[in-house]
Amino acid sequence: MSITTTIASGTPSGAPDDTTTIVTGKPRPRHRPRRGVARFVQPTVAIIMAVLLLGIPFWLVVVTASKSQGEALRPDMSLPSDFQLFDNFATVFTDGKMLAAFGGSVLVMVPSVLGVLILGSMAAWILGRRSSRLLAFVYALGISGIVLPPAVVTIVLLLRQLGLAGTAVGMIGVYMGMYLSTVIFFVTGFVRTIPPELEEAARVDGASPFRVYVKIILPLLMPVLATATILICLYIWNDVFYALFVIGGRVDTLPLNLYQVASSGLYLQNWHLIFAYIILMSLPLLITFIVAQRKIISGITSGAVK
């Protein structure tokens, strides 16, 4: 295929010049300005969609909780004529008995989370350090709880036979069994990133396995354990389904208390009080997430390395 070179008049042969063009059989690539526009448009659209999906429900909850009963009969996004958010908070806190329900939620959540973190991190340490077909099967069995839903009827019948139905201890056992697989899944991947030489040096110095776990492994697991803590607290704090079937109102939690008072008529058609209750119930976890969001992100990325 021939190549034709055209040199502008007055330019000596062989001298570089901007007017020199080379024509080949292939068309010259053209610049595509659309790529720069796409790089700007795509993240902008994603941000707008995220703001709409998250901001509209949040705005609806806040403005409805700030209205009077008459204005809140039909929840919409219009501003209230009279701002009554803090008055509704006071009504919910006193009439809804939130303090007792808050104590019930803490009573169930704290032991469940501590037990799951301790047992799950110990199991993940063993599963992450030793490799065999038996332990691979145990690991697959351990994380199967993530995708396999628990059988509610079987759980209730078993708790009745054990005498734990309707008790906080039974509810704690149910939560630990449900979310132990989540901790094993997160922590096992993180353990594999820890150099085994640290444990070997401690064993050479005469440290027992329990001391190695407490002094070396557990401090290194804090980022991923913080992530697992927030996730499990979120699940337990907002759970009403299993709490309704297991403890059946004998121990009040915040979601269960909201369900009971709303269905009994206290908050019937009182959407301003219902949304005010939801805001107060969500504040502890929201504050915790804002404070610990960096550890949550670092724990997720570190646990997903392997």
MOKA-V632667 format. One record per backbone hydrogen bond with DSSP energy under -1.0 kcal/mol. CO is the residue of the C=O (numbers start at 0). NH is the residue of the N-H. E is the energy in kcal/mol with one decimal. If there is no record, write none. Layout:
BEGIN
co: <CO & CO>
nh: <NH & NH>
e: <E & E>
END
This chain:
BEGIN
co: <3 & 7 & 11 & 16 & 20 & 22 & 31 & 32 & 33 & 34 & 35 & 36 & 37 & 39 & 40 & 41 & 42 & 43 & 44 & 45 & 46 & 47 & 48 & 49 & 50 & 51 & 53 & 54 & 55 & 56 & 57 & 58 & 59 & 60 & 63 & 65 & 67 & 83 & 84 & 85 & 86 & 87 & 88 & 89 & 90 & 91 & 96 & 97 & 98 & 99 & 100 & 101 & 102 & 103 & 104 & 105 & 107 & 108 & 109 & 110 & 111 & 112 & 113 & 114 & 115 & 116 & 117 & 118 & 119 & 120 & 121 & 122 & 123 & 124 & 125 & 131 & 132 & 133 & 134 & 135 & 136 & 137 & 138 & 142 & 143 & 150 & 151 & 152 & 153 & 154 & 155 & 156 & 157 & 158 & 158 & 163 & 166 & 167 & 168 & 169 & 170 & 171 & 172 & 173 & 174 & 178 & 179 & 180 & 181 & 182 & 183 & 186 & 187 & 189 & 190 & 194 & 195 & 196 & 197 & 198 & 199 & 200 & 201 & 202 & 207 & 208 & 209 & 210 & 211 & 211 & 212 & 215 & 216 & 220 & 221 & 222 & 223 & 224 & 225 & 226 & 227 & 228 & 229 & 230 & 231 & 232 & 233 & 239 & 240 & 241 & 242 & 242 & 245 & 246 & 252 & 253 & 254 & 255 & 256 & 257 & 258 & 259 & 260 & 260 & 266 & 268 & 269 & 270 & 271 & 272 & 273 & 274 & 275 & 276 & 277 & 278 & 281 & 282 & 283 & 284 & 285 & 286 & 287 & 291 & 292 & 293 & 294 & 295 & 296 & 297 & 298 & 301>
nh: <22 & 10 & 14 & 19 & 5 & 3 & 34 & 36 & 37 & 38 & 39 & 40 & 41 & 43 & 44 & 45 & 46 & 47 & 48 & 49 & 50 & 51 & 52 & 53 & 54 & 55 & 57 & 58 & 59 & 60 & 61 & 62 & 63 & 64 & 66 & 83 & 71 & 87 & 88 & 89 & 90 & 91 & 92 & 93 & 94 & 95 & 100 & 101 & 102 & 103 & 104 & 105 & 106 & 107 & 108 & 109 & 111 & 112 & 113 & 114 & 115 & 116 & 117 & 118 & 119 & 120 & 121 & 122 & 123 & 124 & 125 & 126 & 127 & 128 & 129 & 135 & 136 & 137 & 138 & 139 & 140 & 141 & 142 & 145 & 147 & 154 & 155 & 156 & 157 & 158 & 159 & 160 & 161 & 163 & 164 & 166 & 170 & 171 & 172 & 173 & 174 & 175 & 176 & 177 & 178 & 182 & 183 & 184 & 185 & 186 & 187 & 190 & 191 & 192 & 193 & 197 & 199 & 200 & 201 & 202 & 203 & 204 & 206 & 205 & 211 & 212 & 213 & 214 & 215 & 216 & 217 & 219 & 220 & 224 & 225 & 226 & 227 & 228 & 229 & 230 & 231 & 232 & 233 & 234 & 235 & 236 & 237 & 243 & 244 & 245 & 246 & 247 & 165 & 249 & 256 & 257 & 258 & 259 & 260 & 261 & 262 & 263 & 265 & 266 & 269 & 270 & 273 & 274 & 275 & 276 & 277 & 278 & 279 & 280 & 281 & 282 & 285 & 286 & 287 & 288 & 289 & 290 & 291 & 295 & 296 & 297 & 298 & 299 & 300 & 301 & 302 & 304>
e: <-1.4 & -1.3 & -1.7 & -1.2 & -1.2 & -1.0 & -1.4 & -1.3 & -2.7 & -2.3 & -1.0 & -2.7 & -2.4 & -1.2 & -2.8 & -2.2 & -2.4 & -2.3 & -2.5 & -2.3 & -2.5 & -2.4 & -2.7 & -2.2 & -2.8 & -1.5 & -1.5 & -2.8 & -2.4 & -2.2 & -2.2 & -2.6 & -1.8 & -2.1 & -1.3 & -2.7 & -1.7 & -2.2 & -2.1 & -2.1 & -2.1 & -2.6 & -2.4 & -1.9 & -2.4 & -1.5 & -1.5 & -2.8 & -2.0 & -2.0 & -2.3 & -2.3 & -2.4 & -1.7 & -2.7 & -2.1 & -1.1 & -2.7 & -2.4 & -2.5 & -2.2 & -2.4 & -2.3 & -2.3 & -2.4 & -2.1 & -1.9 & -2.3 & -2.5 & -1.9 & -1.7 & -2.5 & -2.2 & -1.2 & -2.0 & -2.1 & -2.0 & -2.3 & -2.6 & -2.3 & -2.4 & -2.4 & -2.2 & -1.7 & -2.1 & -2.1 & -2.5 & -2.3 & -2.4 & -2.5 & -1.9 & -1.9 & -1.8 & -2.7 & -1.0 & -1.5 & -1.6 & -2.4 & -2.3 & -1.9 & -2.3 & -2.4 & -2.1 & -1.9 & -2.3 & -1.3 & -2.1 & -2.3 & -2.1 & -2.8 & -2.0 & -2.6 & -1.5 & -1.3 & -1.5 & -1.3 & -2.1 & -2.3 & -1.6 & -2.3 & -2.1 & -1.4 & -2.3 & -1.4 & -2.5 & -2.2 & -2.4 & -2.8 & -1.9 & -2.0 & -3.2 & -1.2 & -1.3 & -2.6 & -2.2 & -1.5 & -2.3 & -2.3 & -2.0 & -2.1 & -2.5 & -2.6 & -2.1 & -2.0 & -2.7 & -2.8 & -1.5 & -1.6 & -1.4 & -2.5 & -1.4 & -1.3 & -1.9 & -2.2 & -2.9 & -2.3 & -2.1 & -2.2 & -2.6 & -2.1 & -2.0 & -1.7 & -1.3 & -1.3 & -1.7 & -1.1 & -2.0 & -2.4 & -1.3 & -2.4 & -2.1 & -2.1 & -2.2 & -2.5 & -1.7 & -1.2 & -2.2 & -2.7 & -2.1 & -2.5 & -2.2 & -2.1 & -2.2 & -1.9 & -2.2 & -2.4 & -2.2 & -2.0 & -2.3 & -2.3 & -2.1 & -1.2>
END
